Amino acid sequence: MENKIYSQKYNILLVLMASILVGCNSDGPEIEQPEKIYYDQAQKRMNAKNYFGAIESLEAIENRYPFGVYAEQAQVELIYAHFMNSETEASHTAAEKFIRLHPRHPNIDYAYFMKGLSSYTRDREFLTRVSDTDLSNRDISGAKESFAELTEFLTRFPDSQYAPYAKQRNVYLRNMIAKNELAAADYYLTIDAYIAAIRRANYVIENIPNSSENYRALKVLEVSYDALGYSNLLDDLRVVININYPDQESIQKSQQKNWSWNFLNNTKPSK
């Protein structure tokens, strides 16, 4: 009798062990890795420029360890990883989320910077194969949004390590926006819509000061005033041109430096 009871207990033990072994089988549920393993994996993938893989590792931290040691750092690095993986909308969303959740975080300036940078990046692939004039004819609503967001960043964090890049980017965006407005003004001149051309030129002068296109905007006004017979305005305008641009009457096109993305190779969120 005693042997029979022992045998039954032994059989139950075997069944339990078998269940455990089945649970450990590769077809079973995935075993969670420690948080640091995911983070180290993300860093290795980032360094190898495997941004898709880095995103997977960082999202694993965010989803499985939302209150862990690396959770906040993973969230800020997701902004960078999405951007470098050409997922600019996801980068912008991640930046907005980080700003909302961690308004006092040490890296909050980076989130604001990347939010502005990711608003308009469609020119990134075109810079090497099309001219600035071609770009000025594209829809630039995103450029205006990016300019506004980077201006907000510079207002909030004037001493940030990312401020020089934001200033350089805003110079580029400001000139692009001005060129776009004047591309429309040039079109209006071709169809003798001088009032519309004047509005575009005045917008550049009043709202985009110090752009590379101010002289060109004044020349649009000169042509329009002359065509409309606004002699008094025309005389005053020519005085302004001669005072502010005495050596540029023969210059047909303003020049500017192209924006470079090279800084991103060495600019990542601080740890």
TORGUNU-862476 format. One record per residue (C-alpha): residue number from 0; residue in three letters; x, y, z. Coordinates in nm, 3 decimals, always signed. Layout:
residues N
NUM | ala | X | Y | Z
...
end
This chain:
residues 271
0 | met | +0.000 | +0.000 | +0.000
1 | glu | +0.282 | +0.229 | +0.099
2 | asn | +0.467 | +0.154 | -0.226
3 | lys | +0.153 | +0.231 | -0.426
4 | ile | +0.116 | +0.575 | -0.264
5 | tyr | +0.485 | +0.646 | -0.327
6 | ser | +0.443 | +0.542 | -0.691
7 | gln | +0.148 | +0.779 | -0.738
8 | lys | +0.345 | +1.070 | -0.589
9 | tyr | +0.637 | +0.988 | -0.816
10 | asn | +0.410 | +0.989 | -1.122
11 | ile | +0.262 | +1.326 | -1.024
12 | leu | +0.613 | +1.466 | -0.985
13 | leu | +0.705 | +1.345 | -1.333
14 | val | +0.396 | +1.514 | -1.480
15 | leu | +0.486 | +1.844 | -1.311
16 | met | +0.844 | +1.824 | -1.437
17 | ala | +0.719 | +1.752 | -1.788
18 | ser | +0.493 | +2.058 | -1.771
19 | ile | +0.786 | +2.275 | -1.668
20 | leu | +0.999 | +2.142 | -1.952
21 | val | +0.720 | +2.208 | -2.203
22 | gly | +0.692 | +2.563 | -2.068
23 | cys | +1.063 | +2.615 | -2.134
24 | asn | +1.036 | +2.485 | -2.489
25 | ser | +1.119 | +2.732 | -2.768
26 | asp | +0.756 | +2.722 | -2.879
27 | gly | +0.646 | +2.861 | -2.542
28 | pro | +0.611 | +3.225 | -2.436
29 | glu | +0.912 | +3.454 | -2.483
30 | ile | +1.131 | +3.490 | -2.176
31 | glu | +1.178 | +3.854 | -2.078
32 | gln | +1.534 | +3.981 | -2.069
33 | pro | +1.662 | +4.217 | -1.801
34 | glu | +1.614 | +4.585 | -1.884
35 | lys | +1.987 | +4.655 | -1.917
36 | ile | +2.027 | +4.382 | -2.179
37 | tyr | +1.767 | +4.556 | -2.397
38 | tyr | +1.939 | +4.891 | -2.348
39 | asp | +2.287 | +4.757 | -2.425
40 | gln | +2.143 | +4.585 | -2.730
41 | ala | +1.990 | +4.915 | -2.844
42 | gln | +2.327 | +5.091 | -2.810
43 | lys | +2.506 | +4.824 | -3.013
44 | arg | +2.245 | +4.845 | -3.287
45 | met | +2.257 | +5.225 | -3.285
46 | asn | +2.635 | +5.225 | -3.319
47 | ala | +2.601 | +4.983 | -3.611
48 | lys | +2.344 | +5.221 | -3.769
49 | asn | +2.080 | +4.949 | -3.738
50 | tyr | +1.818 | +5.201 | -3.635
51 | phe | +1.524 | +4.970 | -3.701
52 | gly | +1.670 | +4.716 | -3.460
53 | ala | +1.751 | +4.989 | -3.207
54 | ile | +1.390 | +5.104 | -3.219
55 | glu | +1.275 | +4.749 | -3.140
56 | ser | +1.503 | +4.731 | -2.836
57 | leu | +1.410 | +5.077 | -2.708
58 | glu | +1.038 | +5.011 | -2.752
59 | ala | +1.080 | +4.685 | -2.559
60 | ile | +1.215 | +4.887 | -2.265
61 | glu | +0.932 | +5.139 | -2.293
62 | asn | +0.664 | +4.870 | -2.305
63 | arg | +0.804 | +4.615 | -2.058
64 | tyr | +0.977 | +4.844 | -1.810
65 | pro | +0.779 | +5.172 | -1.820
66 | phe | +0.907 | +5.267 | -1.473
67 | gly | +1.251 | +5.113 | -1.507
68 | val | +1.594 | +5.269 | -1.477
69 | tyr | +1.633 | +5.311 | -1.856
70 | ala | +1.273 | +5.402 | -1.941
71 | glu | +1.317 | +5.779 | -1.977
72 | gln | +1.649 | +5.745 | -2.160
73 | ala | +1.490 | +5.494 | -2.399
74 | gln | +1.212 | +5.741 | -2.475
75 | val | +1.450 | +6.024 | -2.561
76 | glu | +1.671 | +5.795 | -2.771
77 | leu | +1.364 | +5.678 | -2.963
78 | ile | +1.333 | +6.034 | -3.094
79 | tyr | +1.681 | +6.008 | -3.246
80 | ala | +1.642 | +5.649 | -3.369
81 | his | +1.316 | +5.724 | -3.551
82 | phe | +1.469 | +6.033 | -3.712
83 | met | +1.777 | +5.847 | -3.832
84 | asn | +1.552 | +5.570 | -3.964
85 | ser | +1.376 | +5.834 | -4.182
86 | glu | +1.059 | +5.804 | -3.971
87 | thr | +1.024 | +6.178 | -3.916
88 | glu | +0.657 | +6.174 | -3.817
89 | ala | +0.731 | +5.909 | -3.554
90 | ser | +1.026 | +6.116 | -3.435
91 | his | +0.807 | +6.426 | -3.404
92 | thr | +0.542 | +6.228 | -3.215
93 | ala | +0.804 | +6.078 | -2.982
94 | ala | +0.944 | +6.426 | -2.911
95 | glu | +0.600 | +6.565 | -2.831
96 | lys | +0.531 | +6.269 | -2.601
97 | phe | +0.860 | +6.317 | -2.418
98 | ile | +0.793 | +6.689 | -2.370
99 | arg | +0.448 | +6.612 | -2.232
100 | leu | +0.567 | +6.341 | -1.992
101 | his | +0.901 | +6.486 | -1.880
102 | pro | +0.889 | +6.868 | -1.898
103 | arg | +1.175 | +6.905 | -1.646
104 | his | +1.402 | +6.631 | -1.779
105 | pro | +1.771 | +6.723 | -1.832
106 | asn | +1.734 | +6.634 | -2.202
107 | ile | +1.416 | +6.836 | -2.257
108 | asp | +1.606 | +7.082 | -2.478
109 | tyr | +1.698 | +6.795 | -2.710
110 | ala | +1.332 | +6.694 | -2.739
111 | tyr | +1.231 | +7.047 | -2.839
112 | phe | +1.520 | +7.065 | -3.087
113 | met | +1.433 | +6.736 | -3.255
114 | lys | +1.065 | +6.825 | -3.261
115 | gly | +1.147 | +7.128 | -3.473
116 | leu | +1.403 | +6.948 | -3.685
117 | ser | +1.167 | +6.662 | -3.772
118 | ser | +0.882 | +6.890 | -3.885
119 | tyr | +1.044 | +6.949 | -4.222
120 | thr | +1.305 | +6.711 | -4.358
121 | arg | +1.174 | +6.632 | -4.703
122 | asp | +1.457 | +6.832 | -4.855
123 | arg | +1.714 | +6.595 | -4.702
124 | glu | +1.724 | +6.364 | -5.003
125 | phe | +1.693 | +6.645 | -5.257
126 | leu | +1.981 | +6.868 | -5.150
127 | thr | +2.235 | +6.676 | -5.353
128 | arg | +2.039 | +6.666 | -5.676
129 | val | +1.815 | +6.971 | -5.709
130 | ser | +1.872 | +7.343 | -5.679
131 | asp | +1.733 | +7.575 | -5.414
132 | thr | +1.508 | +7.726 | -5.682
133 | asp | +1.350 | +7.386 | -5.740
134 | leu | +1.295 | +7.345 | -5.367
135 | ser | +1.130 | +7.685 | -5.343
136 | asn | +0.849 | +7.564 | -5.567
137 | arg | +0.756 | +7.280 | -5.332
138 | asp | +0.492 | +7.284 | -5.058
139 | ile | +0.672 | +7.435 | -4.759
140 | ser | +0.401 | +7.435 | -4.493
141 | gly | +0.622 | +7.193 | -4.300
142 | ala | +0.914 | +7.435 | -4.333
143 | lys | +0.708 | +7.711 | -4.173
144 | glu | +0.610 | +7.478 | -3.888
145 | ser | +0.972 | +7.373 | -3.841
146 | phe | +1.086 | +7.737 | -3.839
147 | ala | +0.828 | +7.822 | -3.572
148 | glu | +0.920 | +7.523 | -3.355
149 | leu | +1.294 | +7.586 | -3.379
150 | thr | +1.232 | +7.951 | -3.294
151 | glu | +1.044 | +7.834 | -2.983
152 | phe | +1.338 | +7.607 | -2.897
153 | leu | +1.585 | +7.896 | -2.930
154 | thr | +1.364 | +8.115 | -2.712
155 | arg | +1.340 | +7.851 | -2.440
156 | phe | +1.698 | +7.724 | -2.455
157 | pro | +1.927 | +7.995 | -2.598
158 | asp | +2.233 | +7.838 | -2.433
159 | ser | +2.161 | +7.478 | -2.535
160 | gln | +2.439 | +7.282 | -2.702
161 | tyr | +2.198 | +7.234 | -2.994
162 | ala | +2.128 | +7.609 | -3.035
163 | pro | +2.399 | +7.666 | -3.302
164 | tyr | +2.248 | +7.392 | -3.520
165 | ala | +1.898 | +7.533 | -3.473
166 | lys | +2.017 | +7.881 | -3.574
167 | gln | +2.186 | +7.744 | -3.885
168 | arg | +1.876 | +7.546 | -3.976
169 | asn | +1.650 | +7.847 | -3.926
170 | val | +1.864 | +8.059 | -4.159
171 | tyr | +1.820 | +7.792 | -4.425
172 | leu | +1.444 | +7.761 | -4.362
173 | arg | +1.394 | +8.138 | -4.353
174 | asn | +1.557 | +8.176 | -4.694
175 | met | +1.359 | +7.884 | -4.836
176 | ile | +1.030 | +8.032 | -4.715
177 | ala | +1.124 | +8.369 | -4.865
178 | lys | +1.216 | +8.207 | -5.197
179 | asn | +0.884 | +8.025 | -5.204
180 | glu | +0.691 | +8.347 | -5.150
181 | leu | +0.887 | +8.522 | -5.425
182 | ala | +0.842 | +8.229 | -5.663
183 | ala | +0.470 | +8.302 | -5.634
184 | ala | +0.538 | +8.675 | -5.677
185 | asp | +0.732 | +8.606 | -5.997
186 | tyr | +0.438 | +8.408 | -6.130
187 | tyr | +0.200 | +8.694 | -6.055
188 | leu | +0.429 | +8.931 | -6.245
189 | thr | +0.407 | +8.710 | -6.555
190 | ile | +0.027 | +8.740 | -6.557
191 | asp | +0.028 | +9.113 | -6.469
192 | ala | -0.125 | +9.048 | -6.125
193 | tyr | +0.083 | +9.324 | -5.967
194 | ile | -0.120 | +9.373 | -5.649
195 | ala | -0.081 | +9.003 | -5.566
196 | ala | +0.293 | +9.027 | -5.639
197 | ile | +0.318 | +9.328 | -5.406
198 | arg | +0.148 | +9.134 | -5.126
199 | arg | +0.398 | +8.849 | -5.157
200 | ala | +0.698 | +9.081 | -5.167
201 | asn | +0.573 | +9.279 | -4.867
202 | tyr | +0.521 | +8.955 | -4.673
203 | val | +0.888 | +8.867 | -4.723
204 | ile | +1.010 | +9.213 | -4.621
205 | glu | +0.785 | +9.242 | -4.315
206 | asn | +0.775 | +8.883 | -4.186
207 | ile | +1.107 | +8.732 | -4.295
208 | pro | +1.362 | +9.003 | -4.214
209 | asn | +1.728 | +8.951 | -4.294
210 | ser | +1.658 | +8.671 | -4.540
211 | ser | +1.877 | +8.630 | -4.847
212 | glu | +1.578 | +8.739 | -5.059
213 | asn | +1.508 | +9.090 | -4.926
214 | tyr | +1.679 | +9.258 | -5.220
215 | arg | +1.484 | +9.043 | -5.464
216 | ala | +1.158 | +9.131 | -5.285
217 | leu | +1.235 | +9.501 | -5.326
218 | lys | +1.295 | +9.447 | -5.697
219 | val | +0.952 | +9.280 | -5.726
220 | leu | +0.802 | +9.591 | -5.567
221 | glu | +0.997 | +9.811 | -5.809
222 | val | +0.862 | +9.629 | -6.114
223 | ser | +0.507 | +9.631 | -5.974
224 | tyr | +0.507 | +10.001 | -5.876
225 | asp | +0.645 | +10.094 | -6.217
226 | ala | +0.379 | +9.889 | -6.398
227 | leu | +0.098 | +10.037 | -6.187
228 | gly | +0.224 | +10.394 | -6.224
229 | tyr | +0.288 | +10.444 | -5.852
230 | ser | +0.558 | +10.705 | -5.918
231 | asn | +0.587 | +10.841 | -5.563
232 | leu | +0.618 | +10.493 | -5.411
233 | leu | +0.862 | +10.399 | -5.685
234 | asp | +1.089 | +10.698 | -5.614
235 | asp | +1.090 | +10.626 | -5.240
236 | leu | +1.160 | +10.258 | -5.303
237 | arg | +1.458 | +10.332 | -5.526
238 | val | +1.606 | +10.550 | -5.253
239 | val | +1.571 | +10.258 | -5.008
240 | ile | +1.737 | +10.020 | -5.256
241 | asn | +2.027 | +10.258 | -5.326
242 | ile | +2.090 | +10.314 | -4.954
243 | asn | +2.067 | +9.952 | -4.843
244 | tyr | +2.200 | +9.774 | -5.152
245 | pro | +2.439 | +10.017 | -5.327
246 | asp | +2.654 | +9.742 | -5.476
247 | gln | +2.386 | +9.489 | -5.569
248 | glu | +2.207 | +9.643 | -5.863
249 | ser | +2.388 | +9.404 | -6.094
250 | ile | +2.332 | +9.101 | -5.874
251 | gln | +2.042 | +8.893 | -5.994
252 | lys | +2.051 | +8.620 | -5.733
253 | ser | +2.128 | +8.619 | -5.362
254 | gln | +2.359 | +8.355 | -5.229
255 | gln | +2.335 | +8.136 | -4.920
256 | lys | +2.514 | +7.839 | -4.766
257 | asn | +2.353 | +7.500 | -4.800
258 | trp | +2.231 | +7.328 | -4.486
259 | ser | +2.434 | +7.024 | -4.386
260 | trp | +2.306 | +6.718 | -4.200
261 | asn | +2.657 | +6.602 | -4.107
262 | phe | +2.623 | +6.720 | -3.748
263 | leu | +2.370 | +6.442 | -3.679
264 | asn | +2.646 | +6.183 | -3.702
265 | asn | +2.797 | +6.318 | -3.380
266 | thr | +2.490 | +6.463 | -3.210
267 | lys | +2.291 | +6.224 | -2.995
268 | pro | +2.086 | +6.275 | -2.677
269 | ser | +2.298 | +6.292 | -2.363
270 | lys | +2.285 | +6.004 | -2.119
end
